[in-house]
Amino acid sequence: MKRKIGLLLILSLVFCTSGVLAAGLPAYGADEGVIIYEVNSGDILFAQKQNEKFYPASTTKLMTALVAIEHGDLNENFTVGEEIESLDEDSSTAGLEVEEVISLNELLYALLLPSGNDAAETIAVNIGKKIAGDSSISSDKAYEAFIAAMNKKAKEMGMTGTNFTNPHGLHSEKHYSTPADMLILAKTAFSDTTIKAITRAKVHEVQTNKLKHKWNNSNLLLYSNFTELSEEYRVANNLSGTNPVFNGYATSGKTGFTEEANKCLVFEGEGNDKDMIGIIFNADQTVIFKEASDTINAVVKEYELLEWLDPEDEDQVVQVVNYHVFDGNKLKYKTNDALITAVPQANKDSYSAKVKWDENKVMGDATLANLEMNIKAGEQIGELQVYNGETLVEVTPLYAVNDMKARNWTDYPILYWYVTIIVILMLLAILRIMFVQFMHKNNIKYKKIKIKKKPDSSSGRSSSQPPKRRR
């Protein structure tokens, strides 16, 4: 897995003020909690107060949707109960009514498009009963079971700075999150097929047993003209004409607002091979969509993805000097994950990558090295490091593709066969000289051995017998 080495810390130190920003990103408010993330590279491009606690308002509903999908059936119908009557009159709702029958899938549209707190209450009570495994429990007990599941899910996902007390995000001192935690939630939520489809929809209509609903997405980045919104929504939010914050690269998003939280926005944009997610907490309502739109444009248009190593690439090799004769002299290596860096196009030439071997196993550079020990396929043997100038930005582990043994004494006779042959011939010559000297020293002389001629046996008789006469 790719590891970011000090990147977030570096960004926090360099970009923590609104006056110093990277690659055309907008000037975020000094009190805002911000984190900007590029999905394909896994790089955090900007962070400000990313670990501080903020009130998340209705961005909470991304967790509500995840828990509902995990424990519920999208096609199951639920009956809206009296739980919605406890909401304040000025609460954001989807216009649901008591005794209205509606599927979980449609409730999720009501939850995420118009940010319906009534939908959140209905989901919490009905899914809470499923989580508790008891449909007869009270609405309050079911509600508690659902909130417990939200916090359990947050903990499992690694959201260490988050606590939920309700499913909609209405203000509570004990209901909070951080930009870094919300990024974890957004990555998971926007990759869910159901949530992705819903948050990318601009409008959704449904007919229930009581009413016909038409819900507009509260993410204004999606609309080129405000005439696409319902008249009721336009009038309520004083919107008309061409939308100045429309962004054609914007895809998913979830809005949030309370007096205490100010304006919150979780948003996603795609274009030019980039896929980015942004979190903005505690922003002014008049600027948050412009900040988000400018952020998307900057990432899509002014950043470039540099791919350093693809896990499918099997051509990465280092030549080994002290190789075992039967293993060949090439050690192949790879990464398990692609190493991609999102960099500003203006200074992409300042980025470079180099191989750093584990010196207990391999010594040398990326082209020529010595083995310090035998290597097994799949064993980590080093890492690929990416630098911005002299600053280490990120690394990914390198793994051996093939087994390879370090050279031992048995390799030398085979590797240097021509020397071996010469040595053998020299030894034979020395032995011959020693043998001759030994013979002379001991006065040993050679004697000729006379070999007696054997009788001719081909005729079956001795050659000394006279032949018999013929009669």
C-alpha positions, 0 to 999 in steps of 0.5 A: 500500500502506498504511504504518504510520508509527511505529506499532510504535515508538509501541506499543513505547514505550507498551506495552512493560511489563506494567503499561500495556496497550491495550483490555483486553488481558491483562498479558503476562509481562515476559519474553514475546515478544508481538505482536498483529495485526488482519488486516483493518486490518493494524494491530499492536495490541500488541508486546513484544520483537517483534524479539528472538530466541526459541526457537520450539519446535514453532511451527516446524512452520508453516514445515515445512508451507508448504515441504512443500505448496510442493514436494509433492503432497498425495495422494502416499504416502510410507513412514515410514523410520528417520529417526523412530528418532533421536527421543528417547522423550519427544519429541512424536510422532503414533505413526508406525511405520517402514514405515507408508505415509501420504499427505502430506496425512495427514502434515500432520495428524500434524504440526500436530494432535498436533505429531508430530516423527516426521511432521516427520522423515518430511516433511523426508526425503521432500520433501527428496529432491524438492527435491534432484531426486534420490530416491536421495540419503541421508536426511541429504542430503535432510534438509539440502535441506529445511532449506535450503528452509525458510531460503530460504523464510523469507528470501523472506518477509522473516523476517530474524531467523529461522534453522532447523536442523530441521523440528520445533523441538527445541532448538538454539542456532542455531534461533531466530525473533522474534515479528515474524517468526513473525507473517509466517509465521502470516499466510501459513500461516493463509491457506493453505487446507490449513493452515487446514483442518488447524489448525481441526480438533479431531480427525482419524482415519486408517487406514494400512497398519499402524495406525489413528490418532486425533489431537487438536489440541493447541490447547486454545482449541478445546475447550469440554470436555476430554471431547472429547480422547482419554483418553490425551491427558487423562491425559497432560496431567492434564485433566478437566471443563469447559475454562476457557480455551475460546474460541468465537472461536478458530480456528487455532493451533499450539503449541510447548514445550521446556524452553529455549523454554518455552511458545509459541503462535501463535493466531488468532481471528475475530468481530464483523468482526475477525480477529486473530493473536497470537504469544506466546513464552517463556510459562509453561505454566500461563497461556499459553492464558488469555493467548491467550483473553483477547487474543482476547476483547479484540480481538473485543469491545473493538475497532472497525474504522474504514474511512476510504477504500474503493478502490472509492469513486469519489466522492472529489473535490477541486474545483480552482480553476485547472482547464483549461476542457476538463477540468472542475473536479473532480479525482477521487482514490482509494486502491489499498487500503482504509484501515482502523484497528482502534481501542479502542471506548472512545476511537474518537472521538480518531481522525481522518483528513485528506488531505495533498497532495503540494505539488509537485502540489496545494496546498489542502485536501480540498475546494478546491485549486490544481494546481501542475502537470498531473496524469495518471490513476494518478499519486500526488498525496498521502496520507490520514493517520490520527491518534490525537489529534495522533499520526500512526498510519498513511497510505495513498497517494492516486492521481488517477483522471482527467487534469487540466491546470492552467489556462493563458492560452488558458483565459481567453477561453473561461472569461470569454466575456462579458468577451471579448464586451464587450472586442470590442464596445469595440474595434469602437467605438474602431475606428469612432471612429478611422475617422471621425476619420481621414476628417474629418482628411483632408477626405474627403467622400462623393459620391452616385453616380447610377445610370443607368436601364437600358433595359427589356429585358423586351420584347426592344426599346428603349423609344424605338421605337414599337410596330408596327401590327397588320394 
